[in-house]
Each structure stands twice: as structure tokens, then as C-alpha cells.
């Protein structure tokens, strides 16, 4: 853990905190596989929970705790060159790219610290470089990365004949998934028929 902390930028205290605690949950999820090798599935989630309790006990600000734990929870990402653009967009949504200004840079820094902790070598990983270039290429396009970015809202759905209620949120999330898969669908003319069909098929009594 300490080596991972050493592998991060000294001017980024939140990243260094995340590096310090990113694997702290491993003992709680350790399991022996059939092949005799220990696994640590979901250790990132366990680590985030433990880190939250420790940082709260140490009286860190709520903002710092939330962000550090978010970095810890998201640090186990694995990019493959065969990812679709939709998969890249979903990654950006998952790490809350639109919510946290530096989350992508910080998450990559945390991953480099993690690699340094394992190898003691400060060198950019080829996979991270390739992933960063891929993300940059995707971000150059017109993408909707939050619900606010899609071309319709709750008022549009009600104007189209869908009654108010919790189903509006369900439908908006479905439309968001549609746009993540295909950004060309992000027009009111294309999304309203999708919304109506989904409502009639799945939600209308």
C-alpha cells in the first residue's frame, strides 16, 4: 500500500489517500480458488467501505471522503482494444466524468500508483496510454454522458401522453441507455417513439 502511495503525485492528496486505502479490503474478501490461488473479488468495493469509515473517523470533509472512496471503488478497470465506443462512454458515465472535473486524470494516476506498488517502476502502462487515446477520440464526438444531455425530458414525455410518476425516471434512463449505445438517436424525433413504445410494452397497465 505504501509503495502505491509513493507512486502517485505528491501534490494530489486525494489520489494519495485513495492509493493508501485502495486494497485495504482485500483480507475481508480473500478466497481460495479451486486452482489453489487466492482471489480478491470485489475488493475495491470492500476497500471503499473501510476507507469511508476510517476517513470519517479522522474527520476528513464529506466531499473528500466521497471522492476518495469513489476513486477506490473505480480503480479496478481493465480496458481492451475491442471495446466499442459505447463501452467507453459507459466507462465515463460509471466514473462520473461529467460530475468530477479531474476524475479521469486522478483515476489513471491512481492506477499508475497501483502498478508502481506492484513493480516499483514509474513507467506509464501501455494499456493506460492506449485507453487514454481512445477516450480522447470518443470525447471529440458529440456524446451524451448524463441524463441532462439527452434531447427529451420529463415534460416532453408527459406532453407525448405518458403520465407523471416514477415511470418517467425509468423511461428517461432507458432513453439514456439508448443514446449511450447510439448517439445519433439523441433527437426528440427519434427518442419519443422509443419512449412511447417502451412505456406501452413495459410500464402501461
Secondary structure per residue as TSV (DSSP state, phi and psi in degrees):
chain	resnum	aa	ss	phi	psi
A	1	X	-	360.0	-43.0
A	2	X	H	-66.6	-38.2
A	3	X	H	-63.1	-39.4
A	4	X	H	-61.2	-40.3
A	5	X	H	-62.4	-40.6
A	6	X	H	-65.1	-24.4
A	7	X	T	-84.6	2.7
A	8	X	S	-107.9	167.7
A	9	X	-	-70.2	127.6
A	10	X	T	-65.1	-19.7
A	11	X	T	-89.7	8.0
A	12	X	-	-122.3	80.6
A	13	X	H	-61.4	-33.6
A	14	X	H	-69.2	-38.8
A	15	X	H	-67.1	-39.6
A	16	X	H	-67.0	-36.4
A	17	X	H	-64.3	-42.8
A	18	X	H	-61.7	-40.2
A	19	X	H	-64.9	-37.2
A	20	X	H	-64.1	-38.1
A	21	X	H	-106.1	0.9
A	22	X	T	-64.2	-23.8
A	23	X	T	-116.5	12.8
A	24	X	T	-65.1	-20.1
A	25	X	T	-87.5	-2.0
A	26	X	H	-57.5	-45.4
A	27	X	H	-58.4	-32.1
A	28	X	H	-75.5	-17.9
A	29	X	H	-117.3	4.5
A	30	X	-	-61.6	133.6
A	31	X	E	-142.6	145.4
A	32	X	E	-91.4	119.6
A	33	X	-	-77.4	169.7
A	34	X	T	-62.4	-24.6
A	35	X	T	-86.8	4.0
A	36	X	S	84.3	6.4
A	37	X	-	-103.6	135.3
A	38	X	E	-73.5	142.2
A	39	X	E	-118.4	160.1
A	40	X	-	-136.5	49.0
A	41	X	T	-60.0	136.7
A	42	X	T	63.3	23.9
A	43	X	H	-66.4	-25.8
A	44	X	H	-64.5	-38.9
A	45	X	H	-68.7	-42.5
A	46	X	H	-63.9	-39.7
A	47	X	H	-64.6	-40.7
A	48	X	H	-62.7	-39.7
A	49	X	H	-66.0	-43.2
A	50	X	H	-66.9	-42.9
A	51	X	H	-60.7	-38.5
A	52	X	H	-60.4	-43.8
A	53	X	H	-65.3	-42.1
A	54	X	H	-67.0	-47.4
A	55	X	H	-65.9	-33.8
A	56	X	H	-67.3	-41.1
A	57	X	H	-65.4	-30.0
A	58	X	T	-87.3	3.4
A	59	X	T	65.2	36.7
A	60	X	-	-71.0	158.8
A	61	X	-	-67.1	153.3
A	62	X	H	-60.1	-38.0
A	63	X	H	-62.0	-45.4
A	64	X	H	-64.3	-45.0
A	65	X	H	-59.9	-46.4
A	66	X	H	-61.3	-44.0
A	67	X	H	-71.2	-45.1
A	68	X	H	-60.6	-44.2
A	69	X	H	-67.6	-31.8
A	70	X	H	-65.6	-43.7
A	71	X	H	-60.7	-43.4
A	72	X	H	-62.4	-45.5
A	73	X	H	-65.0	-25.1
A	74	X	H	-104.5	4.5
A	75	X	-	-75.2	-15.3
A	76	X	-	-94.0	65.5
A	77	X	-	-106.8	146.8
A	78	X	-	-132.3	114.2
A	79	X	-	-91.9	138.4
A	80	X	-	-121.7	140.8
A	81	X	T	-58.6	-21.7
A	82	X	T	-85.5	6.1
A	83	X	-	-59.3	140.2
A	84	X	-	-79.5	165.6
A	85	X	H	-59.9	-35.0
A	86	X	H	-62.5	-38.5
A	87	X	H	-65.2	-38.1
A	88	X	H	-65.4	-43.0
A	89	X	H	-62.5	-40.8
A	90	X	H	-65.4	-34.7
A	91	X	H	-61.9	-45.3
A	92	X	H	-62.6	-37.1
A	93	X	H	-67.1	-43.9
A	94	X	H	-62.0	-38.2
A	95	X	T	-86.4	3.0
A	96	X	T	62.1	48.6
A	97	X	T	-57.8	-37.7
A	98	X	T	-79.5	-13.4
A	99	X	T	-95.4	-39.6
A	100	X	S	-110.9	122.3
A	101	X	T	-60.3	-40.5
A	102	X	T	-112.7	18.1
A	103	X	H	-63.6	-37.1
A	104	X	H	-66.6	-48.4
A	105	X	H	-61.5	-42.9
A	106	X	H	-67.7	-38.5
A	107	X	H	-66.9	-38.7
A	108	X	H	-68.0	-38.1
A	109	X	H	-63.5	-40.5
A	110	X	H	-63.0	-40.9
A	111	X	H	-65.4	-38.0
A	112	X	H	-65.1	-37.9
A	113	X	H	-64.1	-39.2
A	114	X	H	-61.4	-44.3
A	115	X	H	-65.3	-38.0
A	116	X	H	-64.5	-38.1
A	117	X	H	-62.1	-30.8
A	118	X	H	-86.1	-35.0
A	119	X	H	-114.2	-13.2
A	120	X	-	60.4	27.0
A	121	X	-	-125.5	123.5
A	122	X	-	-87.7	88.4
A	123	X	-	-143.4	136.9
A	124	X	-	-65.6	131.3
A	125	X	-	-74.7	138.4
A	126	X	H	-59.1	-38.7
A	127	X	H	-62.6	-41.5
A	128	X	H	-66.8	-39.2
A	129	X	H	-63.0	-45.9
A	130	X	H	-62.9	-40.7
A	131	X	H	-65.8	-41.3
A	132	X	H	-61.7	-42.6
A	133	X	H	-64.7	-38.7
A	134	X	H	-65.6	-41.9
A	135	X	H	-63.1	-43.5
A	136	X	H	-58.5	-40.7
A	137	X	H	-65.9	-40.0
A	138	X	H	-68.2	-40.2
A	139	X	H	-69.2	-20.3
A	140	X	T	-69.8	-18.9
A	141	X	S	-88.9	170.4
A	142	X	-	-83.9	104.3
A	143	X	-	-121.3	144.0
A	144	X	-	-97.8	117.5
A	145	X	-	-115.0	-0.1
A	146	X	S	-140.6	165.5
A	147	X	G	-59.2	-32.2
A	148	X	G	-66.9	-17.8
A	149	X	G	-85.8	-12.1
A	150	X	S	-79.8	157.5
A	151	X	S	-78.2	-6.3
A	152	X	-	-125.9	159.1
A	153	X	-	-133.8	-175.1
A	154	X	H	-59.7	-38.4
A	155	X	H	-63.8	-38.3
A	156	X	H	-63.4	-40.8
A	157	X	H	-66.1	-40.8
A	158	X	H	-68.0	-37.3
A	159	X	H	-65.1	-25.9
A	160	X	T	-84.2	-4.5
A	161	X	T	111.0	5.7
A	162	X	-	-91.3	123.6
A	163	X	-	-67.7	155.6
A	164	X	S	-65.2	152.6
A	165	X	S	144.5	-175.2
A	166	X	H	-65.1	-19.9
A	167	X	H	-64.3	-23.9
A	168	X	H	-63.0	-43.4
A	169	X	H	-64.8	-39.8
A	170	X	H	-62.1	-43.6
A	171	X	H	-68.2	-41.7
A	172	X	H	-61.6	-38.3
A	173	X	H	-66.4	-36.7
A	174	X	H	-65.3	-40.7
A	175	X	H	-66.0	-36.6
A	176	X	H	-62.5	-42.4
A	177	X	H	-62.5	-38.9
A	178	X	H	-61.1	-44.1
A	179	X	H	-72.2	-33.2
A	180	X	H	-62.1	-38.6
A	181	X	H	-70.2	-39.0
A	182	X	-	-146.1	97.0
A	183	X	G	-57.8	-24.4
A	184	X	G	-64.8	-16.9
A	185	X	G	-78.5	-5.7
A	186	X	-	-81.7	63.3
A	187	X	S	-134.7	153.7
A	188	X	H	-62.1	-38.0
A	189	X	H	-63.7	-33.8
A	190	X	H	-88.0	-33.3
A	191	X	H	-81.1	-33.4
A	192	X	H	-61.8	-42.8
A	193	X	H	-61.7	-37.0
A	194	X	H	-63.0	-42.6
A	195	X	H	-63.5	-45.8
A	196	X	H	-65.2	-41.9
A	197	X	H	-64.7	-41.5
A	198	X	H	-64.9	-42.4
A	199	X	I	-62.0	-47.1
A	200	X	I	-66.3	-37.6
A	201	X	I	-82.1	-31.3
A	202	X	I	-115.6	-30.1
A	203	X	I	-117.8	-26.4
A	204	X	-	-72.6	130.1
A	205	X	-	-75.7	360.0
